[in-house]
Amino acid sequence: MSNRICIVINSLVQGGAQKSAILLASELKLSGNDVQILTFYPQDTDFFEVPAGIEIQRFIYPFQDRGRAKGNKLTVRFQRVMNRLRDFGELRKCFSSIEPDLIISFEAATSVLAYFTNKKSCPMIISERIHPAYHKIPLWAKSLRPFVYRAKNVTLHCQGKQIADWMQKKYKNSVFVVPNFLGSKNSDIWSGNSKKIKIFSRYSDQKGIDLAIHAWSKLPVDLKCLYSLEIFGDGDRSKFQKIIDDLNLSSSVKLFGPTKNVEIELSDCLIFLLPSRFEGFPNSLTEAMKFGIPSLVSDCPSAIRDITLNGKLARLVEPNSEKLFQGLFEMLSDQELLQELNQIGRNVSKFFNDENTISEWHDLINWVLGHRNFLEVDCKSCQRMLSTKEIIAMRTKHGLIRELLTDWNIEVSEAEMLGGGILAAYKCERCGTVTFSGEQGAVDFYEACYASRSYSRIDSWDYSVIFDELNEKPNLKILDFGGGISPLIKLNGSHDRVVVVDLSESIRADLENKNIECHSSLSSLSSEKIFDFVMFSHTIEHVDDPRNLLKSLVDLLKKGGKIAITTPDSENTGLLDSPLAWPPHHTVAFKITALHDLMSELGLKDIQILRNSEIQNSNFDFMIVGVK
């Protein structure tokens, strides 16, 4: 179905927000939507070309008084008020003529203005492009922003987890993270023989150009004679030229205007430098990385940690001149480090795939246009129907696909992600259990997990708690449900008394080679099988129907037998940060009291709660043991 989408952006001058707006408009047009761009600057200021087939409306000079207000102070003030009221009315008419089904607005001040001139109050997606805690906007916009960002028809977007966390706490509204488009072109153009370090940026305090110049001044004289620092960008350069002159650096530091030939400039660039004090999702960084340019980046409030996979794909340093100097000196002195960054930096295109990014936008747009509805969800613990008011977090389906790849190197297909374009986490007001709107993963998903070197359980503290007791009682029959290759296979006589049920074919093959009896499901167990002990470690959170599964396991216990369950705690404040906490990996997170009540309901007694004694203030998971 074609939707009429209006993208609102202040201007089309050179900048990351403008590039993102143009690329998004182009992708949405290719997807069959009717796309319009509304901007407030004339065509002669455009840096980017508007793609064919996309209408552009220019509402020029709104809320400005350039030459329009004349006379004495009182007259000028009155004229300004009248002019702004007139502009406001004209902009409302402009929106009415466009008749959008959806407005996607970039940048805070523009978004606040668009909200109040959105006459029909159609749904809006507001995209914050720079970390809003640090980005200065006009006082009127800053004052109105909290009201706008909490409005019912507004959905918030940003490009990084750090920014989203801040916005969610500040505005008490869910924030969706969708990265910028990187563009399809990707090649290794790096010249290891270049003698140039380059910055592509606006000339502003935010961009930390002064920090870079001061860092450069600290380099040994021989390095400053051998290498040069070149800075390209728009804006007033006089302040930075004065710093260069004062530090006698004019022979090795050069300031240039903006360039449209970024690729050509990068082909003669040894190191890309981004010294910003704060950022959004800097396109210049991703562009340099995908072309294989070793990058030194300030670890500032931004989406930079997302882009660099927490410093795996580029060198991160604190945003100050001393740390930038140390980083520069290290990279200029270590050719092997430069070669390594050249190779791994290009992986940014793998982790931030444009095809997945447009799918993330489609997930979000379709949900917003679908009136932000979810299917009815029941609490997996107390079975009460949950209200959308109990939603505590949301993710796009394709955003989770991206996060599984970037955080855990787990490649997941779209077919393995069930449950709609937007997944929600509900926290039951009655029992405190977190239930997700998605479904558990199939065999292929878990095989992908096991294939990842990053996917492993480092700490098996719960097995350590029960190991000695089980080892000293060689006659006990034990069922290890979903534990994979666990420490229980090291028990005395394990091949005679331990039975494992696990979804993964590769896990079962490894265990069978160790003479451990394995099954893919409980249904394949002999009806005569009965156990003295059931270990249910980090598995109950993976299933769609934990109540019935737990009942089935209790039914397999002898009278007086024990079951031990280890699972993440829903009260853990960082629970939802990892994509592994979401479907298709996890479908539920129990509160201790809720799981305790469920076990009591199934007739278990002498219930004990245990925590990891090796970790102070451990709150990630808990172990609960009950006796039949």
C-alpha positions in Angstrom: 0.0 0.0 0.0 1.3 3.4 -1.0 1.5 6.0 1.8 2.0 9.8 1.5 5.1 10.6 3.5 6.4 14.1 4.2 10.0 14.4 5.3 10.7 17.7 7.0 14.2 19.0 7.3 15.6 22.5 7.8 17.8 22.6 4.8 19.7 20.4 2.3 23.1 21.9 3.0 26.0 19.5 3.5 25.5 17.4 6.7 24.7 14.0 8.1 21.0 14.7 8.7 20.6 16.0 5.2 22.3 13.0 3.6 20.1 10.7 5.8 16.9 12.5 4.8 17.8 12.2 1.1 18.7 8.5 1.3 15.6 7.7 3.3 13.4 9.6 0.9 14.9 7.7 -2.0 14.4 4.3 -0.4 10.8 5.1 0.6 10.1 6.2 -3.0 11.6 3.0 -4.3 9.3 1.1 -2.0 6.3 2.6 -3.7 5.4 5.5 -1.4 4.5 9.1 -2.4 7.3 11.1 -0.9 7.6 14.9 -0.4 10.4 16.9 1.2 9.6 20.1 3.0 12.6 22.4 3.6 13.0 26.0 4.7 16.0 27.1 2.5 16.2 28.0 -1.2 17.6 25.7 -3.9 20.9 27.6 -4.2 21.8 26.5 -0.7 21.4 22.8 -1.6 24.4 20.5 -1.3 22.4 17.3 -2.1 20.4 16.6 -5.2 16.8 15.6 -4.7 16.1 12.2 -6.3 13.8 12.1 -9.3 10.2 11.6 -8.6 10.3 13.2 -5.1 8.4 16.5 -4.8 10.0 19.2 -2.8 8.3 22.1 -1.1 10.3 25.1 0.0 8.8 27.2 2.7 11.5 29.9 2.7 12.4 32.1 5.6 9.8 31.1 8.1 9.9 32.8 11.5 12.7 35.2 10.4 12.6 38.9 10.0 15.2 39.6 7.4 14.2 43.1 6.3 10.5 42.5 6.9 10.3 44.5 10.2 11.1 48.2 10.0 10.4 51.2 12.2 10.9 52.0 15.9 11.3 49.3 18.5 7.6 49.0 19.3 6.6 48.9 15.6 9.3 46.3 14.8 8.2 44.1 17.8 4.6 44.3 16.7 5.5 43.5 13.0 7.6 40.5 14.2 4.8 39.0 16.1 2.4 39.5 13.2 4.9 38.1 10.7 5.5 35.0 12.8 1.7 34.4 13.2 1.4 34.8 9.5 4.3 32.4 8.9 2.7 29.9 11.3 -0.6 30.1 9.5 1.0 29.7 6.0 3.0 26.7 7.2 -0.2 25.0 8.5 -1.8 25.6 5.1 1.3 24.0 3.5 0.9 20.9 5.6 -2.8 20.8 4.7 -2.0 20.9 1.0 0.4 18.1 1.3 -2.1 15.9 3.3 0.5 13.5 4.6 -0.2 10.1 6.2 3.0 10.4 8.1 5.5 13.1 8.9 9.2 12.2 9.4 10.9 15.2 10.8 14.7 15.7 11.3 16.3 17.9 13.9 14.7 19.2 17.1 13.7 22.8 16.4 12.3 21.8 13.0 10.4 18.9 14.6 8.8 21.1 17.2 7.7 23.6 14.6 6.3 20.8 12.4 4.4 19.3 15.3 2.4 22.5 16.0 1.8 23.2 12.3 0.6 19.6 11.7 -3.0 20.7 11.4 -4.5 17.2 11.1 -2.3 15.8 13.8 -1.2 12.9 11.6 1.4 10.5 13.1 4.9 11.9 13.4 8.3 10.2 13.7 10.8 12.7 15.1 14.4 12.0 14.5 17.0 13.5 16.9 20.2 13.6 14.9 22.7 14.7 17.6 22.8 13.9 21.3 20.2 16.3 22.6 21.8 16.7 26.0 24.6 18.6 24.4 23.1 20.1 21.2 21.9 23.7 21.7 18.6 24.7 20.1 16.5 27.9 20.3 15.0 28.5 23.7 11.4 28.4 22.3 12.1 24.9 20.9 13.8 23.7 24.0 10.9 24.8 26.1 8.3 23.1 23.9 10.3 19.9 23.2 9.2 17.9 26.3 5.5 18.5 25.5 6.0 17.5 21.8 8.2 14.5 22.5 5.6 13.1 24.9 2.6 13.6 22.6 0.4 10.6 21.7 0.9 10.9 17.9 4.7 11.2 18.2 7.2 8.4 17.9 10.9 9.1 18.7 13.9 8.0 16.8 17.7 8.3 17.1 20.7 6.4 15.8 22.5 5.0 18.9 21.7 3.2 22.2 23.5 5.8 24.3 21.3 8.6 22.9 18.1 6.5 23.1 18.8 5.7 26.8 19.1 9.4 27.6 16.0 10.4 25.6 13.9 7.6 27.1 14.7 8.7 30.7 14.3 12.4 29.8 11.0 12.2 27.9 9.4 9.0 29.4 8.7 7.7 25.9 10.0 4.8 23.9 12.8 5.6 21.5 13.6 3.5 18.4 17.2 3.1 17.3 17.7 3.0 13.5 21.2 3.7 12.1 21.9 6.0 9.2 22.3 4.6 5.7 25.9 4.0 4.7 25.4 3.9 0.9 26.1 0.9 -1.3 29.6 1.8 -2.5 32.3 0.0 -0.5 35.9 -0.6 -1.5 39.5 -0.4 -0.1 41.0 2.8 -1.4 43.4 3.3 1.5 46.9 4.3 0.7 49.4 3.2 3.4 51.9 5.6 1.8 49.9 8.7 2.4 51.3 11.4 4.7 48.0 13.1 5.4 45.6 12.9 8.4 42.2 14.4 7.5 39.1 15.7 9.2 35.8 16.2 7.4 33.6 18.4 9.5 31.8 21.7 10.1 33.9 24.4 11.7 32.2 24.5 15.1 33.0 23.9 18.8 31.0 20.6 18.7 33.4 19.1 16.2 36.5 19.5 18.4 38.7 20.8 15.7 40.5 22.9 18.3 41.2 19.7 20.3 42.7 18.1 17.1 44.9 21.1 16.5 46.2 21.2 20.1 46.8 17.4 19.9 48.8 17.9 16.7 50.9 20.5 18.4 52.1 17.9 20.9 53.5 15.6 18.3 57.3 15.4 17.9 58.8 17.8 15.4 59.9 15.0 13.1 56.4 13.7 12.8 54.9 17.2 12.1 57.5 17.6 9.3 56.7 14.2 7.8 52.9 14.3 8.1 50.2 17.0 7.6 46.7 17.6 9.1 44.1 18.7 6.6 40.6 19.8 7.7 37.7 20.2 5.3 34.3 21.7 6.1 31.8 24.5 6.0 31.6 27.5 8.4 33.8 30.2 9.8 37.5 29.1 10.0 39.0 32.2 11.5 38.9 31.0 15.1 40.8 27.8 14.2 43.2 29.6 11.9 44.2 31.8 14.9 44.9 28.7 17.0 47.1 27.3 14.1 49.0 30.7 13.8 49.4 31.0 17.6 50.9 27.5 17.8 53.1 28.0 14.7 51.5 25.1 12.9 50.7 26.7 9.5 53.3 24.5 7.7 51.6 21.3 8.7 47.9 22.1 9.4 45.7 23.3 6.6 42.1 24.5 6.6 39.9 24.0 3.6 36.2 24.6 2.6 33.8 21.7 2.1 34.5 19.2 -0.6 32.2 17.1 -2.8 35.1 14.8 -3.7 35.3 13.0 -0.3 36.2 9.7 -1.9 39.1 11.3 -3.8 40.3 13.0 -0.6 40.1 9.8 1.3 42.2 8.0 -1.3 45.1 10.1 -0.1 44.5 9.8 3.6 46.6 7.8 6.1 44.3 8.3 9.1 40.7 9.7 9.4 40.3 11.8 12.5 37.0 12.6 14.3 37.7 14.7 17.4 34.1 15.7 18.2 32.9 16.6 21.7 29.4 15.1 20.9 27.8 13.6 17.9 24.9 11.7 16.4 25.7 9.0 13.9 28.6 10.7 12.0 28.4 9.8 8.3 32.0 11.0 7.7 33.2 8.2 10.0 31.2 5.4 8.4 32.3 6.7 5.0 36.0 6.6 6.0 35.7 3.1 7.6 33.9 1.5 4.6 36.7 2.8 2.4 39.2 1.1 4.7 40.7 4.3 6.2 42.1 3.6 9.7 40.1 5.8 12.0 40.9 7.6 15.3 37.6 8.7 17.0 36.7 10.5 20.2 34.6 8.4 22.4 32.0 11.2 22.9 28.3 11.1 23.7 26.9 9.8 20.4 26.3 6.6 18.4 30.0 6.1 17.9 30.2 3.1 20.2 27.4 1.5 18.1 29.2 2.2 14.8 32.7 1.0 16.0 31.3 -2.0 17.9 32.7 -0.5 21.1 36.0 0.2 19.6 36.5 -3.1 17.6 36.4 -1.4 14.2 38.2 1.9 15.0 40.5 3.4 17.7 38.5 5.2 20.4 40.0 7.8 22.7 38.6 10.3 25.2 37.6 13.6 23.6 40.5 15.7 24.9 43.8 16.9 23.2 46.1 14.8 25.3 44.3 11.5 24.5 44.0 12.5 20.9 47.7 13.2 20.8 48.5 9.8 22.3 46.2 8.0 19.8 47.7 9.8 16.9 51.3 9.1 18.1 50.5 5.4 18.6 48.9 5.0 15.1 51.6 7.0 13.3 54.2 4.8 15.0 52.5 1.4 14.4 52.1 0.4 10.7 50.7 -3.0 11.8 47.9 -1.3 13.8 47.0 0.8 10.7 46.9 -2.4 8.5 44.6 -4.1 11.1 42.2 -1.1 11.2 42.2 -0.9 7.4 41.0 -4.6 7.3 38.5 -4.6 10.1 37.0 -1.1 9.6 35.5 -2.1 6.3 33.2 -4.5 8.2 31.1 -1.6 9.1 29.1 -2.2 5.9 28.4 -5.8 7.0 27.2 -4.8 10.4 25.2 -1.8 9.2 23.7 -3.2 6.0 21.5 -0.7 4.1 19.0 -3.3 3.1 18.5 -4.1 6.8 18.3 -0.4 7.7 15.5 0.3 5.3 13.7 -2.8 6.7 14.1 -1.3 10.2 12.5 1.9 8.9 9.7 -0.1 7.3 9.1 -2.0 10.6 8.8 1.4 12.3 6.7 3.2 9.6 4.3 0.3 9.2 3.7 0.1 12.9 3.1 3.8 13.2 0.7 3.9 10.3 -1.0 0.8 11.7 -2.0 2.9 14.8 0.8 1.4 16.8 -1.2 -1.7 17.6 0.0 -5.0 19.2 -1.7 -8.4 19.4 -3.1 -9.3 22.8 -0.5 -10.8 25.0 -0.9 -12.9 28.2 1.5 -12.9 31.1 3.6 -16.1 30.8 3.6 -16.4 34.6 0.1 -15.5 36.0 -1.7 -15.7 32.6 -3.4 -12.3 33.0 -4.0 -10.4 29.8 -1.5 -7.6 29.6 -2.3 -3.9 28.7 -0.2 -1.8 26.3 0.2 0.5 29.4 2.5 -2.2 30.8 5.0 -2.0 27.9 8.4 -1.0 29.2 10.5 -1.2 26.0 10.2 -1.8 22.2 12.5 -2.9 19.4 12.1 -3.2 15.6 12.4 -6.7 14.3 15.2 -5.8 11.9 16.9 -3.8 14.6 17.2 -6.9 16.7 18.6 -8.7 13.6 21.2 -6.0 13.4 22.0 -6.0 17.2 22.4 -9.8 17.2 25.0 -9.4 14.5 26.8 -6.4 15.9 26.7 -7.5 19.6 27.1 -11.3 19.3 28.0 -12.0 15.6 24.8 -14.1 15.3 23.4 -14.0 11.8 19.6 -14.4 11.8 17.2 -14.5 8.9 14.0 -12.5 8.7 12.1 -15.8 8.7 13.4 -16.7 12.2 12.0 -13.4 13.6 8.3 -14.0 14.4 5.8 -11.7 16.1 5.4 -8.5 13.9 7.7 -5.6 12.9 7.8 -4.2 16.4 8.4 -6.4 19.4 7.4 -5.2 22.9 8.4 -6.1 26.4 5.5 -6.0 28.9 6.0 -6.0 32.7 3.0 -7.5 34.5 1.7 -5.1 37.1 0.5 -8.1 39.1 3.4 -10.4 39.3 6.4 -8.5 37.8 7.2 -11.0 35.1 8.4 -9.5 31.7 6.6 -11.1 28.7 7.6 -10.4 25.1 5.3 -10.1 22.1 7.6 -12.3 19.9 8.0 -16.0 19.7 10.7 -18.5 20.6 13.4 -19.3 18.0 13.4 -22.5 15.9 16.2 -25.0 15.6 18.0 -22.9 12.9 18.2 -19.9 15.2 19.9 -21.8 18.0 22.3 -23.4 15.5 23.2 -19.9 14.4 23.8 -19.0 18.1 26.0 -22.0 18.8 27.9 -21.3 15.6 28.9 -17.8 17.0 32.2 -17.8 19.0 30.7 -14.9 21.0 27.7 -17.0 22.2 28.8 -18.9 25.3 27.9 -19.1 28.9 31.1 -18.1 30.7 29.8 -18.5 34.3 28.1 -21.8 35.3 27.8 -20.9 39.0 24.5 -22.7 39.3 26.0 -26.0 38.2 28.8 -25.5 40.7 26.3 -25.2 43.5 24.7 -28.6 42.9 27.7 -30.5 41.4 29.3 -31.8 44.6 26.0 -33.0 46.0 25.2 -34.9 42.8 28.7 -36.3 42.4 28.5 -37.8 45.9 25.3 -39.7 45.1 26.1 -41.9 42.1 22.7 -43.6 42.1 20.7 -40.4 41.3 19.2 -40.2 37.8 19.5 -36.7 36.4 17.8 -34.9 33.6 19.6 -31.8 32.2 17.0 -30.0 30.1 18.3 -27.4 27.6 21.7 -27.1 29.3 23.8 -28.0 26.2 27.3 -29.4 27.1 27.1 -28.6 30.8 29.4 -29.6 33.7 27.0 -32.5 34.5 28.7 -34.6 31.9 31.8 -34.6 34.3 29.9 -36.3 37.1 31.0 -39.8 38.2 29.3 -42.3 35.9 27.5 -39.6 33.9 27.1 -41.8 30.8 24.9 -44.1 32.9 22.8 -41.5 34.8 22.7 -38.2 33.0 20.1 -37.6 30.2 20.2 -34.4 28.2 17.4 -32.8 26.2 18.6 -30.1 23.8 17.2 -28.5 20.7 20.6 -28.2 19.0 21.6 -31.1 16.7 25.3 -30.2 16.9 25.1 -30.2 20.7 23.4 -33.6 20.8 26.0 -35.0 18.3 28.9 -33.8 20.6 27.2 -35.3 23.7 26.5 -38.6 22.0 30.2 -38.9 21.1 30.8 -38.7 24.9 28.3 -41.5 25.4 25.6 -39.2 26.9 22.0 -40.1 26.2 20.4 -37.3 24.3 16.9 -36.3 23.0 15.6 -33.4 21.0 12.4 -33.1 23.1 10.6 -34.5 26.1 8.2 -36.4 23.9 11.0 -38.7 22.7 11.8 -39.8 26.3 10.6 -43.3 27.4 7.3 -43.1 29.4 9.1 -45.1 32.1 11.8 -42.5 32.6 11.7 -40.8 36.0 14.4 -38.7 37.6 15.8 -37.8 41.0 17.0 -34.4 39.9 16.1 -32.1 37.0 18.4 -29.3 36.0 16.6 -26.5 34.1 19.3 -24.0 33.6 18.8 -20.8 31.5 16.1 -22.5 29.4 12.7 -21.6 30.9 13.2 -18.0 29.5 13.5 -19.3 25.9 10.1 -21.1 25.6 6.6 -19.9 24.6 4.8 -21.9 27.3 7.0 -22.0 30.4 4.1 -23.1 32.7 3.3 -26.3 30.8 6.9 -27.1 30.2 7.7 -26.7 33.9 4.7 -28.9 34.8 6.0 -31.6 32.4 9.4 -31.6 34.1 7.9 -31.8 37.6 5.8 -34.8 36.4 9.1 -36.5 35.6 10.4 -36.1 39.1 10.3 -38.9 41.7 8.5 -38.1 45.0 11.2 -36.2 47.0 13.1 -35.4 43.9 14.5 -31.9 43.2 14.2 -29.4 40.3 16.7 -26.5 40.0 15.8 -23.6 37.7 18.2 -20.8 36.8 16.9 -17.8 34.9 17.4 -14.1 34.4 15.8 -11.8 36.9 13.2 -9.4 35.6 14.3 -6.9 38.2 17.7 -6.6 36.7 17.9 -3.0 35.4 20.1 -3.9 32.4 17.9 -6.9 31.4 16.6 -5.5 28.1 19.9 -4.0 26.9 21.1 -7.1 25.1 19.3 -8.4 22.0 19.7 -11.9 23.6 17.1 -10.8 26.2 14.5 -10.5 23.4 12.8 -13.0 21.0 13.6 -15.2 19.3 16.2 -15.9 22.0 14.2 -15.1 25.2 10.4 -14.8 25.5 10.0 -14.2 29.2 11.9 -13.0 32.3 10.5 -14.0 35.7 10.4 -12.1 38.9 11.6 -14.3 41.7 8.3 -14.2 43.6 6.4 -15.0 40.4 8.4 -18.2 39.7 8.2 -19.1 43.4 4.4 -18.9 43.3 4.3 -21.0 40.1 6.4 -23.7 41.6 4.2 -23.7 44.7 1.2 -24.0 42.5 2.7 -27.1 40.9 3.1 -28.7 44.4 6.8 -28.1 45.0 8.0 -27.5 48.6 11.0 -26.4 50.5 11.7 -23.8 47.8 15.1 -22.0 48.1 16.4 -19.0 46.3 20.2 -18.8 45.5 22.4 -16.2 44.0 25.9 -16.3 42.5 28.1 -16.0 45.6 31.1 -15.2 43.5 29.7 -11.9 42.3 28.9 -9.1 44.8 25.4 -7.6 44.3 24.7 -10.2 41.6 21.3 -9.5 40.1 21.5 -10.8 36.5 20.0 -14.2 37.4 18.9 -16.4 40.2 18.5 -20.1 41.0 15.4 -21.5 42.6 15.3 -25.1 43.9 12.1 -27.0 44.9 11.3 -30.5 46.2 8.4 -32.6 44.9 
